[in-house]
Amino acid sequence: MKISLCLLTFNELAGCKNDIPQIKKIATRFDEIYAIDGGSKDGTVEYLKKENITTHIQLEKGLNAAVHYGLEKCTTDAIIFFHPKGTVPVSDIIKFNILFEKGFEFIIASRNIKKARNEEDDKIFRPRKWAVKALAIFAFILFKKNKQKIIWDVLHGFRGITKNAYAKMHLIDKELMTIDIEMISRAYKLKIQSIEFPTTESFRLEGKTHFKAIPTGFKILGYI
């Protein structure tokens, strides 16, 4: 199976400087590596080009548009989406290759299962983690078919999908930021072979999240 690695960036210079050197060490595991940038102004694009990473600037704003554009540029059988923020181990990327070869069509690096770590796990109050797990249960109850297993990290963008599975999902809305939960919902309904594996999340090296909890949560609930 031929596999692409797609980096999704938006003002992630510090994260790219941390992750790109590590990605280059495993570059031979992928048939193509490229970036989709949402209009960075901090030097991210210039750094990526300096590191010989082909970078496409998305014309439409938003996460949905970035993912769709990433798949448009994909010339292989499957794609892995990775946000180079310095928050998860780069070495986890190659775990997707193994699972694709085993026949899985949709793969999520999970922060919310056994042996995983969420950035909030060292806190008593964990609003983001609890919200994601509640949403996971909600989506599972609404959309699961037969004996499917629940996907616990429904909002982690560190994921991989085959182009065939993506085509089956028929995801067309480019104006929202609901692509993560949309994929989960369609995977349940279409009985796409899906799996999670544990990853460990730490705090961002620089900057704040681009997806604030309350407004993002309302948009996701609106989609469901």
N, C-alpha and C positions, 0 to 999 in steps of 0.2 A: 504494500500500500504506500502510495506517495502522500506525504504530509507537509502542510505549510504551517509556519509559525507566523502569526499576525500580531504585531504589537499595537495596542491601542493607547495613544498618548494625547495629552492635553496639559501643557505646562508641567512636564515631569522631568525637568533637566536633572535634578539631584538623583531621582530614581533611576533614570537612564544611565547616568554615570556609574551607578552602583551595579546595575543588572546587565548592561550590554557587554562588558568584558567577560562576564560569566556565560552569557548566551553564546558568545563567539567560540567558547571552548567546546560547546556541544552542537555547533552549527552544522556539522556533517551529518547529524541525525535527521536533518530536515531537507526537503527538496527545494524549498524557497523560504526566505525570511524577508518580511517587509513590514512597514508601519503604516497605520492610518492615523493621521493627526487631525485634531479638531480645531486647529487654528492657534497653536502655541505662540506665545510672545516672549518666552523666557530663554530662548536659545535651544529648545529641544530639537527642533527640526534641523538646525545647523549642526548640532552634535550628531544626530543620526546620520546625516549625509556625510559628515566627516568620518564616521565609522563604517561607511559604505553600506548603510541600510537603506534600501529603496523606500522612499517616503511619499505617500499619496496624501494630499490635503483634501479632506472631505468638504464638499460644497454645501451640504445640508447639515445643520447642527443636530447634536443629540447622540445618545448612545445607540439608539436603534439604527440611525443612519450610518454610524460608524461600523456596526456589525454587518449591515447589509453591504456596505461598500467593500468591507474586508472580504466578504464572500464573492463579490463580483470580481475582485482581483485574484482570487484563488484559482490556480491552474492545476491543482492536485486532487486527490480523492477525499482528503479530510483536512480540517483546519483547527488549529489550537489558538485560542485568543488569550493573550497575556498582557496585563497592565504593568509595565515596568515602573513600579513605585517603590521598590525596595522593601516590600512588606511580606513577601512569601519567598520560599527557597526557589531559586532558578532551577536547581536540580530536579525539582518536581515536574518540570516540563516533559522530561523524557518518559515519565510514567504513562503519559497519554499514548505514546507509540506502542507500548506493550499492550495496553488495553484495546486499542484499535485493532491490533493484530489478533486479539482474542475474539473479535467479532462485535464488540460494543460499538454502537453508533453515536451515542451521546454520553459525554463524560464530564463530570464536575469535580473540581478540586474543592473538597468540603472543609469548612472551618468548624463544623458543628457536629461531627461524629466522633466515635471513639478513636483515640490517639491523635486527634486534631487539636488545634489551638486557635481560639478566636482572640482578637486583640483585647477584648473586654474580660477575658477569663480571670484576670488577676484582680477584678473589681467585684464588689458585693452587688452593685446595681449594674445590670447589663441590658439596657434598653434595646440596643440594636440587635443583639443576639436573640433576645426573647421575641422581638418582633418578627425576625426572620423565621424562627422556628414555629411561631404561631401561624405565619403565612404559609409555611410548608405544610402544616397540618390541614389548613383550610383548603389549599390547592389539591392535596391528596384526597380529601373527602369529596371534593367537587368533581375531579377529573379522572381519578384512577380507574383502571379497567382490570377486572379479574384479580390476579394475585401479585400485582406489581409491588415492589418495595418503595417505601417513601423516600423522596429526595429531601434531605434536611437543610441543605444550603441553596435555597432557591434564588438568591440574589448575588451569588459570587460570579463575577465575570471571567474568572480563570476557568475556562471550560473548552471542550473540544467537541466537534460534530462532523460527521461525514457530509459530503455535499448531497448525497442521496437523501439522507435524513432531513437535511435542511429544506430540500425541495419538497418533500412530503409535508413539512410543517406549513408551508405556504404563508410565511410571515411577510406581510407587505407594508405595514404601517411604519413609515420612516420618521414620523414627527414626534414620537413619544420616547420615553426612557424605560419602557416596560419589557424590553426584549428578553431579559433574563427569566422573568416569570412566564412570559409567553412561551418560551422554549420548553419550560418544565410542563406547562399545561398541555401543550401539543404532544409532547413526548408521552404523557400519560394516555391521552385520548387515542393516539395512533399506535400505541403499544410498541414504541421504539425502544430497542435494547439500550438501557441506560444504567449507569453505575456512578457511584461516588467513591473517591479515595481521600484519605485524610491529608490535610496540609496544615502548616503552622503559620499563623498570621501575627505580625508584629506591627508596631505603629509606623506611620508614614515617616520617611526621612525628612520631608519638607512639605510645607503647604497643608491645606485642609481638603477634606473630601469634596468631590464635585457633586455628590448626591446627598443633600441634606435630608435627614431622617423624616421630618414631618411632611414637607411638600412632596418628596418622593413617595412616601407611604400613601398619601392621598391619591396620587396618580396611579399607583399600582392597584389600590382598592377599586378605583374607577374602572380600570381595565377588567378586573375580575367580575 
